[in-house]
Amino acid sequence: SGHVAIAIDGPAASGKSTIARELSKRLGLVMVNSGTMYRAVTWKVVKDGIDAENPAAVAEALEKMNLQCGVDGLDSTLTVDGIDPGEELRSQEVNAHVSHVAAVPEVRRHLVDLQRSYLQHSDVIMEGRDIGSAVFPDTPYKIYVDADPSVRQGRREAIGEIDSVTDRDRKDSQRETDPLKVADGARVLDNSGHTVETAVEAALEILIQQG
Ligand code: C5P
């Protein structure tokens, strides 16, 4: 398509969203948080009383869902059956169920298609778990943002979120379809000791080398 994708992957609460958002501003690229899409499907599944641990039921619910993705300036937008779930995407219930929903192959297939479609319209910086390995495997721009588990769990607790990040990481790494891993060609950025400023500088340095 001629458009460029920058893939930012890594485990939960590694700081990849903050880095991706800052890169988006500095480089003027549309930023897409793919976790939001998995959370949106999970939000709808939970809301409709569907068992998130029943892959067949989740796949059936997905069939009936109208998931719309778009762009607003440098931000991406998303609605489920016309509704933007907003802050409900970060609820304790969504945190607890999202890794089950994200392991369903039909869910991944559908969301990966939506993620790839962004590239038809613009360059993107996209963050997630499998962006460099499965969504845009051919892009040269791949960063895997990691941090110590205690640092990551502490980040969630600091904002009062109830979320077992190590639990999600284990499920996300062990699933069969497109698990969390360091993609071929990705550079690892250890964010444990960084400030936002120095992390973004390190990310820009990696991108320059990959270009
Ligand atoms: O990035 P975030 O923590 O919001 O992602 C929520 C969940 O969505 C992850 O724990 C994972 O289960 C799923 N996810 C995924 N693939 C992606 C992005 C997120 O499986 N590319």
Residues whose N, C-alpha, C, O or C-beta is under 5 A from the ligand:
A	BS01	C5P	A12 S34 G35 T36 Y38 V98 S99 A102 E127 G128 R129 D130 I131 R168 D172
